[in-house]
Amino acid sequence: MSDIATDINALLRARLPDGAPLQIPPPCLLDMQGEPVEYVEGQSLAMRFPVLPRYRNPIGYMQGGFIVAALDNTLGPFSYLIAPPSVTTSLNTQYLRPVTPDLPHITCHARLMERTRHHLFLAGEVRDEAGSVLAMCQAVCQILPQKAG
């Protein structure tokens, strides 16, 4: 595990409410082999994901659901770094270019657009190694009330 991944996981654990029964990192992130590459406190998080053969659709491109899963595996940890705990209430994605099998990985970027008392408004992008945007998304996360006790 890279130093930044260790740091992100430590930050996540430190920001969770005491006794929260959460697995950090979650199995879905481990399965997709996501790796944090950059974190700017309260502003953005970038995660890299390999483009694995098992993610391909019938024409050989990365299936859209796996692209969204990579975005969600970036937006989710980012939302917990900003306002733990929170849950995604909407995630709208636009695909601009295919994720082709020749790409070794994609990088997902999450940014905070606005925070209100009860919601986070996030934007996400999927980029290739050259920096071309392959997909974009907008997400809304609801900040859950803290349990007393």
N, C-alpha and C positions, 0 to 999 in steps of 0.2 A: 504494500500500500504506500502511495506517495505521501510526502510530508503534508501537502495541501489537503489530501483526503483525510489524513489523521487529524489535521487541524479543524477541518469542516465537521467531522464526526464528533470531535471533542466540543466544538462550539454548539452543535445541535444538542448533545446530551446535557450541556450546562444550561441551555435555555429552556429545556422542557420542564414542566411542572414536576415537583417532587413526586415520586411514586408512579409516574406515567408509565403504563405497561407497553412501551413502544420499542420495537427493534430498530436500532440505528447502526449501520444502514439497513434499510428494509430488503427483504428477499428479492423483490422485483428489480431493485437497483443492482444488487449483486448479480442476478441472472443476466442482466443486460450489460454487465461489466463496465458500468459507468464510472468515470474517473473525473473528479474536479480538476479544472485547469486554472481557474482564476476566480477569486472572490473579492468584491469590493463591498465593504461593510455597508449594509442597508441599501445598496444600489443595484448590484448585479451579481450573477453567478454564471459561470460557464462550465459545462461538463462535456467530456468527450466519450463517444460510444463507438465501438467497432461495428462495421457493417458486415454482419455474419451471414453466411449462406442460408442459414435456417430462417432468416428474416425476409427472404425473397418471395415475391409474388410470382404468378405463372410466367410473366414476361421477363423475370430476372431482376427487377428493381426491388428496392426495399419496400415492403408492404406498408401502406399508409398507417395502419394501426401501430406498427412498431415505431414509426416516426413519431406519432403522437405519444407513445409510451416513453420514448426518449425525452421528449419535451416535458411530459408530466414528471418524469424522474429528475428533471432539472428544476421545474417550477415548484414542485412539492418541497424538496429540501430548502429551496430559497425562501418559500413562504414561512417555513418553520424557523429559519434564521431571523426573519423579520418579526413574526408574531405567532409564537407557538401557544397552543396548537391552533391550526386552521385547517379547513377542508376546501377543496375545489368545488365550486358550485356551477361553473361553466368553463368550457375550454373550446374555443372556436379556432379551427385551423384552416389555413389556405396553403395549398401545395403549388409551388411555382415552377420547380424543376424536379426531375426524378433523382432519386438517390440510386446511382448506378452501381453495379457490382464491382467496378474497378476502384471505387473509393474505399480506402482502408478504414476510414472512420468519418463520423460527422461530429460537429461541435454544436451543442445547444446552448443558447444564451438566454437567460432570464433577466428581465429588468423590472424594477418597481416603477410604475407610472403614477400611481396615487394610492394613498392610504387614508381611509376614513376610520371612524371609531370601530366599525364592525366589518369592514371589507378591505381587501387588498386588490388592486387592479394591476395586473401584470401583463407584460408583453414578452413574447418569446420568438426566437429565430433559430433555424437550423442552417448551418453553413458548412460548405465543403472546405478542403484545405486551402483553396485559393481565395476563400472569403466570400464566394458567391452565396447568396441567400437561396435556399432550396425550399423552405417552408417558413410560414409565420403563424403566430397564434396570439390570441388575446385570452386571458383567463381572469376569472373573478374568484377569489377565495374568501370564505366567511371566517372571521376570527371567532373562535369558540370561547364562550365565557369560562373563566377559571372557576374550578370547583372550590368551594370554601372547605377548609378543613385541615 
